Amino acid sequence: MVSSWDIIILGFLGSLGAGMMTAVGAAGIIFIRQLSARSEDMLLSAAAGIMLAAAIFSLLLPGINQAQVQGHSQSSAVLIVLTGMLLGAALLALIHRYTPHQHFQKPEPGIDAKHLQRIWLFVLAITLHNFPEGMAVGVGFANGDIDNGLPLAIGIGLQNIPEGLAVAVSLMAVGYTRLYAFGVATLTGLLEPIGGLFGATLVSVATPLLPWILGGAAGAMLFIISDEIIPETHRRNHEGVATFSLLGGFSVMMYLDTVLG
C-alpha cells in the first residue's frame, strides 16, 4: 500500500521532472547566434501556436473532463471552465493595464518599452499556466497510480521543451544575455513542482478547484495570444510567415498533448 507521504513525493518529483524539461528547451539558445526581425516573429508566432494548443488540449478540455468527473453535467462543466477562462483573461488584462512600463528594465538602449512589456507578459502567461499543469501531475499521482501519473508527467514534460525555448528566444531577441534568458526560462518551469506538491498534498481541496484553475490559466494564455503576440508579429509585415509559424507551433503541441499527454 502506498502511503500518503509516498504519494506526495511522487507528485512532487513527477512535476519537478516535467518542469525541468523547460530548461532542456531553453538550452537550445546555445545554438542560436543572431535573430533577424523575421526570425523573431516566426519564433514568437510558433510560441503563440504552442500556447494556443496547450490552452485547448492541456487546460480547457481536461478542465471540462475534470468537472464532469466531479459530478457536474456536461453543460455545467463547460460553464465552469468558461467562467474560469474569462476570469483568467480579465486578471491578466488588469495586470497588463496597471503594470507601469518602467518596471520592465531595458536590457540595452534602444529597446521599445511597449515591446519589452509584451515579451514579459508572454513570459508571465507561460509561467502561470505551468501551475495548473503541475497540479494535474500531482493529482495524477494522488491515488498512488503510477501508471496514470508517469505518462502524464512525461507528456507535459515534452511539451515544456518548446515552451522553454520560446521563452528564452523571446528574451534573447530583446537584448538579454543567453545566460539571463536561460535562467528566466528555467524558472518559469519551476512553478510546476509547486503546483504538483499542492495537487498531491491537498487533493481533496485541489480537485474541486482544478477545473476553475485550468480554465483561468487558459484564459490568461488566450489573452496574451490575441492581445499581444499576434499584433506584435504582424506589425513588421511578416503576417504570412507568422501565421504559418503559429499553425506549426499549434500542430506540434497538439500532437504532443493528444498522443503523449
C-alpha positions as CSV (number, residue, x, y, z in Angstrom):
1,M,0.0,0.0,0.0
2,V,1.3,3.4,-1.0
3,S,1.5,5.9,1.9
4,S,0.3,9.5,1.8
5,W,3.9,10.6,2.1
6,D,4.9,8.4,-0.9
7,I,2.1,9.9,-2.9
8,I,3.3,13.5,-2.1
9,I,6.9,12.6,-3.1
10,L,5.7,11.0,-6.3
11,G,3.6,14.0,-7.2
12,F,6.4,16.4,-6.4
13,L,9.1,14.5,-8.3
14,G,6.9,13.9,-11.3
15,S,6.0,17.6,-11.7
16,L,9.6,18.6,-10.9
17,G,10.9,16.4,-13.8
18,A,8.2,17.8,-16.1
19,G,9.1,21.4,-15.1
20,M,12.8,20.9,-15.6
21,M,12.2,20.0,-19.2
22,T,11.7,23.7,-19.7
23,A,15.5,24.1,-19.1
24,V,16.2,21.5,-21.7
25,G,14.3,23.5,-24.2
26,A,15.8,26.8,-23.1
27,A,19.3,25.3,-23.7
28,G,18.5,25.4,-27.4
29,I,19.6,29.1,-27.4
30,I,23.2,27.9,-27.2
31,F,22.9,27.2,-30.9
32,I,21.2,30.5,-31.8
33,R,23.7,33.3,-32.6
34,Q,21.6,36.1,-34.0
35,L,17.9,36.7,-34.7
36,S,16.5,38.8,-37.6
37,A,13.2,40.5,-37.2
38,R,11.6,37.9,-39.4
39,S,13.1,35.0,-37.3
40,E,11.9,36.7,-34.2
41,D,8.4,37.0,-35.5
42,M,8.4,33.4,-36.6
43,L,9.6,32.0,-33.3
44,L,7.2,34.2,-31.3
45,S,4.3,33.1,-33.5
46,A,5.3,29.5,-33.1
47,A,5.3,30.1,-29.3
48,A,1.8,31.5,-29.7
49,G,0.7,28.4,-31.5
50,I,2.2,26.2,-28.7
51,M,0.3,28.3,-26.2
52,L,-3.0,28.0,-28.2
53,A,-2.8,24.3,-28.4
54,A,-1.8,24.0,-24.8
55,A,-4.7,26.2,-23.7
56,I,-7.1,23.9,-25.6
57,F,-5.7,20.4,-25.1
58,S,-3.8,20.7,-21.8
59,L,-6.2,23.1,-20.0
60,L,-9.7,23.6,-21.3
61,L,-10.6,20.1,-22.4
62,P,-9.0,18.5,-19.3
63,G,-10.8,21.1,-17.1
64,I,-14.2,20.1,-18.6
65,N,-13.4,16.4,-18.2
66,Q,-12.3,17.0,-14.6
67,A,-15.5,18.9,-13.8
68,Q,-17.6,16.0,-15.2
69,V,-15.7,13.5,-13.2
70,Q,-16.6,15.6,-10.1
71,G,-20.3,15.0,-11.0
72,H,-21.2,18.1,-13.0
73,S,-23.3,17.8,-16.1
74,Q,-21.7,18.4,-19.4
75,S,-23.3,21.9,-19.7
76,S,-22.3,22.8,-16.1
77,A,-18.8,21.6,-16.7
78,V,-18.3,23.7,-19.8
79,L,-19.8,26.8,-18.0
80,I,-17.4,26.3,-15.0
81,V,-14.3,26.2,-17.2
82,L,-15.5,29.1,-19.4
83,T,-16.1,31.2,-16.3
84,G,-12.6,30.4,-15.1
85,M,-11.2,31.2,-18.6
86,L,-12.9,34.6,-18.6
87,L,-11.7,35.4,-15.1
88,G,-8.2,34.4,-16.0
89,A,-8.2,36.7,-19.1
90,A,-9.7,39.5,-17.0
91,L,-7.0,39.1,-14.4
92,L,-4.2,39.3,-16.9
93,A,-5.8,42.3,-18.6
94,L,-5.8,44.1,-15.3
95,I,-2.1,43.2,-14.8
96,H,-1.4,44.5,-18.3
97,R,-3.3,47.7,-17.7
98,Y,-1.9,48.6,-14.3
99,T,1.7,47.4,-14.7
100,P,3.9,50.5,-15.2
101,H,6.2,50.3,-18.2
102,Q,9.2,51.4,-16.2
103,H,9.0,48.2,-14.2
104,F,10.4,46.3,-17.2
105,Q,14.1,47.1,-17.1
106,K,15.6,47.5,-20.6
107,P,18.4,45.2,-21.2
108,E,20.1,47.6,-23.6
109,P,19.4,51.1,-25.1
110,G,17.0,51.4,-27.9
111,I,14.6,48.6,-26.9
112,D,11.0,49.8,-27.1
113,A,9.3,49.7,-23.7
114,K,6.0,48.5,-25.1
115,H,7.6,45.7,-27.0
116,L,9.5,44.7,-23.9
117,Q,6.3,44.6,-21.8
118,R,4.7,42.3,-24.4
119,I,7.6,39.9,-24.0
120,W,7.4,39.9,-20.3
121,L,3.6,39.4,-20.4
122,F,4.2,36.4,-22.6
123,V,6.7,35.0,-20.1
124,L,4.1,35.6,-17.3
125,A,1.5,33.7,-19.3
126,I,3.8,30.7,-19.8
127,T,4.7,30.8,-16.1
128,L,1.1,31.0,-14.9
129,H,-0.1,28.0,-17.0
130,N,2.7,25.8,-15.5
131,F,1.0,25.8,-12.1
132,P,-2.2,24.0,-13.1
133,E,-0.2,21.7,-15.3
134,G,1.9,20.8,-12.2
135,M,-1.3,20.3,-10.2
136,A,-2.6,18.0,-12.9
137,V,0.5,15.8,-12.5
138,G,0.2,15.9,-8.7
139,V,-3.4,14.9,-8.9
140,G,-2.5,12.1,-11.3
141,F,-0.3,10.6,-8.7
142,A,-2.7,11.4,-5.8
143,N,-4.2,7.9,-5.7
144,G,-0.8,6.2,-6.0
145,D,-1.5,5.4,-9.6
146,I,2.0,5.5,-11.2
147,D,0.6,4.1,-14.4
148,N,-1.5,7.2,-14.8
149,G,0.8,9.8,-13.3
150,L,4.0,8.9,-15.1
151,P,2.7,9.2,-18.7
152,L,1.0,12.5,-17.8
153,A,4.3,13.8,-16.4
154,I,6.2,12.7,-19.5
155,G,3.7,14.3,-21.8
156,I,3.7,17.6,-20.0
157,G,7.5,17.5,-19.8
158,L,7.8,17.0,-23.5
159,Q,5.5,20.0,-24.3
160,N,7.6,22.1,-21.9
161,I,10.6,21.7,-24.2
162,P,9.4,24.1,-27.0
163,E,7.9,26.4,-24.3
164,G,11.3,26.8,-22.7
165,L,12.9,27.6,-26.0
166,A,10.2,30.1,-26.9
167,V,10.7,32.0,-23.6
168,A,14.5,32.0,-23.9
169,V,14.5,33.1,-27.5
170,S,11.9,35.8,-26.8
171,L,14.1,37.3,-24.1
172,M,17.3,37.0,-26.1
173,A,15.6,38.7,-29.0
174,V,15.1,41.9,-27.0
175,G,18.7,42.0,-25.9
176,Y,19.1,39.9,-22.8
177,T,22.1,37.7,-22.5
178,R,21.9,34.0,-23.2
179,L,22.6,33.2,-19.5
180,Y,19.8,35.5,-18.3
181,A,17.3,34.2,-20.9
182,F,18.2,30.6,-20.0
183,G,17.8,31.4,-16.2
184,V,14.4,33.0,-16.6
185,A,13.1,30.3,-18.9
186,T,14.2,27.7,-16.4
187,L,12.5,29.5,-13.5
188,T,9.2,29.5,-15.4
189,G,9.2,25.7,-15.3
190,L,9.8,25.6,-11.5
191,L,6.2,26.6,-10.8
192,E,5.2,23.2,-11.9
193,P,6.6,21.3,-8.9
194,I,4.9,23.8,-6.6
195,G,1.6,23.0,-8.3
196,G,2.4,19.3,-8.2
197,L,3.1,19.5,-4.5
198,F,-0.1,21.4,-3.9
199,G,-2.1,18.9,-6.0
200,A,-0.7,15.8,-4.3
201,T,-0.8,17.2,-0.8
202,L,-4.2,18.8,-0.9
203,V,-6.0,16.7,-3.5
204,S,-9.3,16.9,-1.6
205,V,-9.2,20.7,-2.0
206,A,-7.3,20.9,-5.3
207,T,-9.6,18.6,-7.1
208,P,-12.8,20.8,-6.9
209,L,-10.7,23.8,-7.8
210,L,-8.9,22.2,-10.7
211,P,-11.5,23.0,-13.4
212,W,-11.5,26.7,-12.4
213,I,-7.7,26.9,-12.3
214,L,-7.3,25.1,-15.6
215,G,-9.8,27.5,-17.2
216,G,-8.2,30.5,-15.7
217,A,-4.7,29.6,-17.0
218,A,-6.2,29.0,-20.4
219,G,-7.8,32.4,-20.4
220,A,-4.6,34.1,-19.4
221,M,-2.8,32.4,-22.3
222,L,-5.5,33.2,-24.9
223,F,-5.5,36.9,-23.8
224,I,-1.8,37.1,-24.4
225,I,-2.0,35.4,-27.8
226,S,-4.8,37.7,-29.1
227,D,-3.9,41.0,-27.4
228,E,-0.1,40.9,-27.6
229,I,1.6,38.2,-29.6
230,I,-0.4,38.3,-32.9
231,P,-0.4,42.1,-33.2
232,E,3.4,42.1,-32.4
233,T,4.3,39.5,-35.0
234,H,2.1,41.2,-37.7
235,R,3.4,44.8,-37.3
236,R,6.6,44.3,-39.3
237,N,5.0,42.9,-42.5
238,H,5.6,39.3,-41.7
239,E,1.9,38.3,-41.4
240,G,2.2,35.3,-43.8
241,V,5.1,33.6,-42.3
242,A,3.9,34.5,-38.8
243,T,0.5,32.8,-39.5
244,F,2.1,29.6,-40.7
245,S,4.6,29.6,-37.8
246,L,1.6,29.8,-35.4
247,L,0.0,26.9,-37.2
248,G,3.2,24.9,-37.0
249,G,3.6,25.5,-33.3
250,F,-0.1,24.6,-32.8
251,S,0.4,21.4,-34.7
252,V,3.5,20.3,-32.7
253,M,1.8,21.0,-29.4
254,M,-1.5,19.4,-30.5
255,Y,0.5,16.2,-31.3
256,L,2.3,16.2,-28.0
257,D,-0.8,16.9,-26.0
258,T,-3.0,14.3,-27.7
259,V,-0.5,11.5,-28.2
260,L,1.7,11.8,-25.2
261,G,-0.4,13.9,-22.7
